[in-house]
């Protein structure tokens, strides 16, 4: 039974690795066939020395190691080493399955299977890994139970034997015991795993080699000159629509123009996963010219940057240098759904690890690839994020460069004057550029609303004017356009940006899941001598800096969202307030005392481990055979008021029982049989045989049944 459980754990672990595409199909099928064969061979030859087999296995292991070293020599990033490492682990498991003579060898197989599961977890990008983790955890609980039972049997006294339970119901009793133990193990492991998951700090990673990048499906763009190609749009590029026109399948902002007259909803299909230490706006394109309904780029020149000897490709800065300090943030994008040839990344992109070249960079620092972003494409971006404070932005200079000021304060010639008057009414009371920008953003938060079901604008109106004075509800493009136009109306340089929002962070994988509906528009504002700064008047810019140390507050928020979804409407408000309070308390605790949960859990685990070790030292070997029969007899008469004196020998105790208890006199033959066999098992030179021990156990059982019957209780076998 123990071997079968270990075999199942090995097969689940190898299947988990194969499901992450870490093995080629031949290796996956071969390993899944060879492991059962190896387990059968090791079982049949478990009593032999197997010297020749061990030599063959050692030679095969050296070959597997040589293959691993040869594959590792060709990798270009540390991330790529996980695939050959997974293959090496699998072949170690396969070879070891042919030599499992002892229980400790089975334990090594379990440890190797755990290593494979850890490797599969590092390769997994979504929750489907749980389909392998849950059965593996259940099999692990069964393995722990069976290993403990095997240890108990090996620690039994050599002078006694184990009499298996027989009779009707014994199988059900054993099954209930196994199920109860397995359920308790699964519950304990789940609780401990959840607590450790919540309390484990999320430390910042360190870049050792190149971050991951790969290209599986190559969809080259013929005659690539740096432009954007969006396959989801009818023309393959940006489009301008009529009033009320639909958006189509893809986001129309990725192309040559953004038309504020377009309407519609984007799907929730997953487009990419982003591995990053912090949330950010994944910048795609920038537009600087507005004509009342459309945003376009005035400078369509592209600079082609060859990849040279390979990644990284260094992206030259296109904006004026600033004095703001910068934080380096590495992001890796795993493309799931087909996307335009835009290399998304947090502003400002400094390096790109892309598997195909040359890359193109426009005047705004946006990066384009010569291929479409097909599913399974992986690329990485190194960004330099400006780190500023309100005081730094307030002290920024007021005078921008003349060409920059003219380009990023452009307004439509027929812009209604009331838009300019509104801009001055909002900003004139504030002395600095920063305060003016914040005033516009706060005004939009108070007076406008974000909605997806916006009716079309009337023919011939200015989209921003109609949004600010007539409708005051709109899409993110309307809100961002309004902020950019209001700032430009008072001479503050601003530009319109499209890309993707941060997405939703997956607590299990740590990646940001970005969907088609996360396509977004925001604004960048220029502070002379400092930097361009991002503003999202719709949802707000994600906080600068890495995420919190712990996922406790995120877990509470996720639980709150789930409870709000399943709770009836009358109770939802109260549940929302309760969840918000719990999240606030958890956030304060984690922020002020980040080590308290971890220390508490570690202390509890240490105390439990010490207590279990002490109980194990004090616990005597289980009573079985003749000893168990004598103990059962003593308990039967103790329940009748005739306990055994601590100083009485077994023979003296039986004489006391014959004098004091009528049942003992009636069952004298059985009493004498139990005592005689027990004394022979402990003190005689020739111990009783198995048949005699079994007779003593049967006699003790008869005494127990009759003692219960005479006391008025139903006899139970």
N, C-alpha and C positions, 0 to 999 in steps of 0.2 A: 504493500500500500504506500509506504513512504517513497519508494522508488517511482511509483506511478505519479505521485504528486510532484516530485522533483522534475520528472520528465515533462509534465504538463507546464510547469513554470518555465522551463527552458524553451519549450515551443512557443509559449505566449510571448516571451521576451524577444525571440528571434523574429516572430511575426510582427511585433511592434517596430523593430528596426527596419524590417522589409517594407512596412507600410509607409515609412518616411522616405522611401526611395533611396535608402543608403546602401542597398545591395542590388546588383543586377539580377534579373529574373532567374538565370541559371544558378547563381550562388544561393539565392533565397530558396528555390525549390530543392536544391541539393542538400542544403543544411537542414531543412525541415524533414527530409527523408533520412539523412544520415544520423541524426540525433536519436530517433527511436531504434535504429539498427544498432548504434553504439551502446545504448542502454541495455538492449537484449543481450549483446555479446558480453558486456561487463557483468551482467547478472549470471549468465551461464558459466563464466570463468572466474567468479568471485573468489573461489577457494584456491586458485592456482597462482603461481608466482608471476607469470606473464612477462618474463624478461624481454623476450623478442618483441612482443607487442609494445612494450614501453619504449624500446629503442625506435621502433617505427613511428610511434607517436611523437617522440622527441624530434626525429628528423622532419616530420611533417610540420611541427610547430616552428622549426627553424626556417622552413620554406615560407610559411605564412608571415613570419617576421621579416624575411628578406623582401617579400612582395610588398609589405607595408612600407618598409624603408624606401623602396624604389618609387612607390607612388607619392610618398611624402616629399621626396626630393623635387617633384615637379609642381608642388602647390605654390600659389602666390599669396595666400592669405591664411591666417590661423583658422578661420572658419572652415576652409576647405579641408583641413586635416581631420575633421570629425567624420567624414565619409570613410576614408581608409581605416581610421581607428575603429569605427563600427564594424567594418569587415573583419579586422583582426580579432576583435572580441568574439564575433560569431564563430570564427574558425577555432579559436581557443575552446569555446563551448562544445563545438562538434568533436574535436579531438579528445577532450576530457571525458566526454560521454562514453568512450570506449574503455575507460579504466576507473570504475567506481566500486572497488571491492568493499569499502568500509563506510560507516555512517558519516565520518568526517569528510570523506570524498564527496558524498552527497551534499554536505553543507557547503563545500567549496563550489559545487555547481549552482547552488542557490545564490551564493555571493556573486558568482559570475553572471547569473541571470539578472540580479539587481543592477550590476554595472551596465548590462545591455539596456535595461529599462531606463537608467539614467541617461545613457547615450541617446536613446529614442526620444526622451523628454527634451533633450537639448536641441534635437532636430525638428521637433514638432512645432507647428505654427498655430494650431487651433486646439479646440477641446476634444477632437476625435481621439486623441491619445488616451482619453479616459476610457474608451472602449477596451483598451488593453490593460490599463492600470487597475480597473475594478476587479476583473477576474484574477489578475496577478496578486492583488492584495488578499482576495479570498483564499486563493491557493496558499499564499504565505501563512495565513492564519491556520489553515489545516496542517501545513508542514510544522509549524510551531507546536501544535497540539500533539501530533504523532511523534515528533522528536522528543517531547517531554515524556510521553508514555513509554517510548523506547528507553529513555534514561531511567525511568522508574523501574522497569523490568530488570535492567542491568544492575541496579542497586539493591535488588531483593536479596534476602539472606539465602546463602547456599544450602542451609539445612531445611528449607521449606520449599514448597512448590506453589505455583499459582493455579488455583482451580478455576477454570473459566465458568462464567455464569451460563447456565443451560436452562432449558424449559421455555414454556410459552411466554412471550413478552421480552425475552432477553435481547433480541435483536432491536426491538423498539427502544428498549432502555439505552442500549449503546448508541443508537442513532440520535436519540434525544440528547445524550451527553455530548456527543460530537457537535451537534447543531448548536447547543447552548454555548459550548466553549468557543466555537467558531464565531458565533454572533457577538459574544463578549469581546473577543479579540478584535473583530472588525470595528466594533463600537469604540474600543479603547484606542485603536490605531487612528480611526477617523478623528476623534476628539483631539488626540495629541498632534496629529498632522495639521488640523485646523488651527490650533493654538500656535504651533511653531510657524505655520505659514503667515499668520497675522503678526507675530512678534519678530520674525526674522528681518533684520534691516536690509534695505535695498542700497547696497554700496555702489558707488560709481565705478564703472569698468575702466580698464586701462587698455589703450590700443597697443598691442604687442607687435603685430605685423600689419599688413594691409587688411582693411575690412573686406567683407565678402562682396563679390560681384561675379555674375555669370550670365550667359545668354544662351538659352535653350532653343527658342524659336526665333529665327532671324527673319524679320520682315523689312528689308532694306527699302529706302525711299529713293526712287530713281531721280538722278540729277539733283541730289540734295545740295542746297545752297544756303541753308540756315533757317528756312521758313518753318512755320508750324503746320503740321498735317494732322488733322483731327478726323479719324475714320468714322466717327459716330455722326458727323454732320453730312448733309447731302453733298456738299461740294468738296468735302475733305479738308476744308479750311473754315475760317470764320464766316458767318453769314449775317446779313441784315434782313430783318423781317418786316412784315406789315403790322399794323396795330393788332394786338391780340394773337399774333402768330404763336404756334407752339414751339417748345424747346426741342422736341425730338428725343432721340435716345440718349444723346450725350450732352455734356455741358457746352453751350454755345460760346462761352467766354474764351475757350481755348481755340484761338484762330487769329483772324486779322481784325476783329472788331467785337464789341459788346453792345448789343442793341437792347435798350431799356424797354422796348415795346414787346419783347418776347415774354410769353407766359408759359406756365406748365409746371409739372412736378418731375423731379428726377427720382429714379428708383433707389431702393435701399440695397442694391447689389454691392457686394464687397469688391473694391477695386484694388486695394493694396494694404499690406501690413507694414508698419513702420516700427523699427526697433530704434529707440532713442531714449536718452536719459531724462528727457523732459518734453512736455507738449509744446508744440509750436505751430504756426501757420505755415503750411507747406506751399511756398511761393511758386507760381508758375509763370505768369506773364504780367507786364506792366503797360498801362496805357496813359498817355499824357495829353491827348487832345479830345475835347468834348464839343459836339455841335448841337446839343440840345436833346438828342435822342441816342447818339452813338458815341462810344469811346473808341478811339483808334490810336495808333502809335505814329508820331510824326517822323521818327527816324527809323527806317526799316533796314539800315545797314547791319550786316552780320559779319562777325570775325570768326573765321574758321581756325580752330586750334588743334593741331595734330596731336595725337596721343604719344608720339615719339616711340620710346622703347616699351611703352605700356603704362598703365595707371601708376600713380595718379596723374590726372590732368589738372594743371594749376590754372585757375580762372583769374585773369587779371582784374583788379577792381576798376569799375567804370564810374563810380561816384567820387566826388571830391573827398580827400582825406579828412578825417575828423579826429578829435582828441579823446573821444570816449574810449575807455578800456573795452576789451573784447573777451568773450568767453568762447572757447572752442567746444563745439558740439558735433559729435559724429552720429550720423543717421544712416540706417540701412533700410532700403525700400524693397519689399517683396511684392512684385506685381501679381495680382490675381485676375483682374479683368483688363481687357485690351484698352490701352490709353494712347493719347497723342504722343508725339515724339518729344515731349517736354520733360526735362530732368527737374523734377520737383525737389525742393529742399528749403530749409529755413534760411532766411536772409541774414547774412550775406554769404553766398557760396564761395568758398576759397579753393577747394579741391574736389574733384569728382573721380570716383573709381567706377568707370563704365567700361564694359567689355568690347565696345566698338567705337571707332573714331572715323573721321575727326568730329569734334564737338563744335557747336556754333554758339557764340555769345553775342547778344544784341547790346544796344546802347544802355539798357537798363540793368544789365547783369543777369538777364534770364538765359538759361542754358538749354540748348536743343540737341538731340541726338540724331544720327543719320538713319536710325531704325525706329519703328514703332515700338512702344512698350508692350510687348506681348506677354501673356501669362507665363509665369516661371522666370521672368527676367528679374535679376537681382542687381542692384547697384547701390553704392554708398556715396555719401556726401559729407564733406567736412566743412562746417559753417563757422563763421566768426560773428557771434551775436554781440551787438553793442550793449554794454552794461552802463546804465545811467541812473541818475537820481533826479527827483523834481528840482532840487537846488541847482544841479548841473544844467538842466534844461532851461531853468529860469535865467541863468546867467549866460546863456548862449548869445552870440552876436545877433544883431538885427539885420545886417546887410548881407544878402546872398549875392553870389556872382551874377553879373548882368544877364548872361545867356541862360543861366539856370533859372533866374527869376522870371524872365520872359517866357520860358518854355513851360514852367510848371505853375504859372498863374494865368494861363490862357483861359478865356471864357468865350462862349458863343456871342457873336456880334448882336444877336437879337435877344439876349438874356433879359427877361422882364426886370425892370428897375426894383420892384418890390423884393426880389431875392437879395440884391445888394443892400437894400435898406435893412432887411432882417439880419443880414450878416453883421452890419455895423451895430445894430441894436443889441445883438448878443455879445459882441466882442469889445466894443468901445470902453466899457467900464473896467476892463482888465489891462494891466500895464505891460505884461510880457507875452511873448509868443506862446509859451507853454500854457499860461492861464487862458489865453484866447482859445487855444485848441481844446482845452478841457471844458471851457464854457460851451463851445459848439457841440462837443460830444454829449455833455450832460443835457443840453437843450433837446437834442434828438432823442435821448433816452426818455425824457419826460413827455415829449409831444408827439412822438411817432411810434408806430407799432409794426412789428414784423408779422407778415402773413403770406401764405403761399397762394391763396385763392384771391388774387388781386384782379379786379376787372380791367379791361384794356383802357388805355388813355384815349381821349378824343383825338381826332385827326388834327395835326398841325400844332399841338401844344408842346411847350417845353416840358420834358419829363420831370426835371427837378422842380420846376415851378409848380407843376400840377401836384406833385407829391407833397411839397411843403405847405401849400395853401389850400388845396382842395380835398385831397384824399387822406393824407397823413398815415396811410398804411401801405406797405410795399415789401418787395423782396430785398435781400441783402444788397443787390446791385443798386436799388433806389436809395437806400439809407447811406451806403458808402458814397454814392455819387453826390448826394446832398451835402455830406460833410466836406468832400473835396471842393465842391463849387462854393460853399459858404466860406471856406478858408481862402480860396483863391480870390474871392470878392474883396477881401481885406488885405491882399498882398502877401499871404503866407503860402509858400510853395507846397503843393500837395500833388500826389499822383494816385491813380486808380489801379488796384492790384487784384488779380484773380488767382485762384489756386484751390487748395483744399484746406478745410479746417483740421484741427488736430485729430479728429476722430475720437472714438471711445476706447479707453485703455482696457485691455483684457487683463483682469487680475491674475488669471492662471498663467498666461504666456508672457505677460509684461509688455506685449506689443500694442501699438495703437491700431485698431481696426478702422480703416478709412473706407467709407462707402461713397457711392455715386452722389447721394444726397448731401454729402459733406462738401461738395463743390461750393466755393464761397468767394465773396468779394470784400475787400477792406481798403484802407487808405494808408499811405505812407506820407509823413510830414517831414520836411527838411528843417533842421536846426543848424544854422551856420556854425562852423567850427566844431560841431559835435558829431552828428550823424543823421541819417534818415531813420525815423522812428515809426513803428507800426501802430495803427489805431484801428480797432474793430468796433465801430459804433453799433453794430447789430448785437453781438454776443460778448464783446470784450476780448482783449488779447490774452492768451494764456500767460500765467505768471512766469517771469524770467527766473531761471534757476532750476535745478533738478527737482524731481518730485520728492515727496516726503520720504523719511526713512522707512516707514512701515505702511502696510496696506490696510491697517485696521479701519481707518476712516473710510477708505474706498469700499471695503467690504460692508460696512454699515450702510453706506449710501446705496450700494447695490441691493442689499436686503430691503432697504426702505422702498426702492423703486419696485421691487417684486411684490412687496406687501401692498403697495398702493395700486398695483395692477389687479391683484386678486381681491382687494377689499371693496365692498359695496360703497357707492358714492357717499351715503350719509356718514360712514365711518372714516372716509378717506382723509378728511381734514384733520381729525384728531390723530390719526395714525401718522400723517405727515409731520404734525408738530412734535409728536413723540419721537419719530425717527430723526428729525432735525436736532432735537435736544440731545439725543444719544450720540449723534455724529459730532456735535459740538463738544460734548464732554470727552469723547474719545480723542478728538483732535487736540484738545488742550492737554490731555494726559500724555499723548504721544509726543507733542511738541515740547513740553516742559520736562518730562521725565522719560526720555526715549528708552532707557534701559530697564525701567521698572517692570514692564511685562516680561521681557526676556529673563531678567533675574528671578522673577517670581516663578516662571515656568521651570527654569533650570533648577531652582531650589526645590520645587515640588518633585521634579523627576529624580533628583539626587536623594531626597528623603525617601521616596518610594523604593528606589533601588536599594538603599541601605536597609530598609525595613524588610524587603523581600530576601536579601542576603542573610539577615539575622534569623528570619523564620526558617530559611532553608537549612542553616546550621543547626538550629534547635530541633528541627523536625526529625523524628526517628524514621528508620526504614518502614515501609508499610508492613502490617501484620498480615501474613498469608499462610495458608496451609494449616498445620497443627496449632500454631500460635494463634491464628485467627479463630479457630474452633474453640480453644480454651478461653479466649477473651470474650467470645460470644456467649459462652456458658456463664461466665462470671457476670456479664451484664444482665442476662436473663434473671438470675437470682438476686442481683442487686436491686432490680426493679421491684422484687417481691419483699424487699426489706432485709436481705441477707447479704450485705457487702462483704467482700474479702478483706480480712485484716492485713495491714501492710507487712506484718512479720510472718504471716502464715504461708507455709509451703503449699503447693497444689494438693498434696495428699491430706495435709491438715485441714485445708479448706473444705475438701469433700466430706471429711468426717463431721465438720461443723454443720454442713448442709444436711447430712443424713439425720442429724440429731434435731435440727430446728425446723425443717421444712418437709411437709408430707409429699410434695411433688418430687423432691429429691429422692425420697425413699421409693416412690413409684417408678422413677426413671434411673434407678441405681446403676443398671447395666450400662446405659448410655453415658452416665457421669464417669464411671470408672474407665470406660473406653477412651473418652476424651482426655482424661488426666493421664492415663497410661501412655497414650501415643504422644502427648505433649512432652512428658518427662523423657521418653526415649529420644525424641527429636532434639532435645536440648542437652541431655546428659549421657546417653548410652553410646557405647563405642560403635554399635551398628545402628544407624538411624532407621526409622521405619521406611518401608517402600511406599510407592505412590498409592497403591491400593489401600493400605492401612491408613494413610493420611486422609484419603477420600472418605473412608468409613467414619473417621473421627469428625470430619466436616458435616457429614450427613447426620451424625448423632447430635451434634451441637444445633443443627437446624431443627431437628425434631424437638429438642428441649425448648428452643425458642418459641416454636409454634404452640406447644402445650402450655408453656408459661403464659403466653398472651391469651390463650383460650380460657385458662383457669382464672385469669384476671378480668374476664368479661369483654376483652377486646377481640375483634375479628382477626383471625390468623391471616398473615400475608406472606406469601412466598416470594 
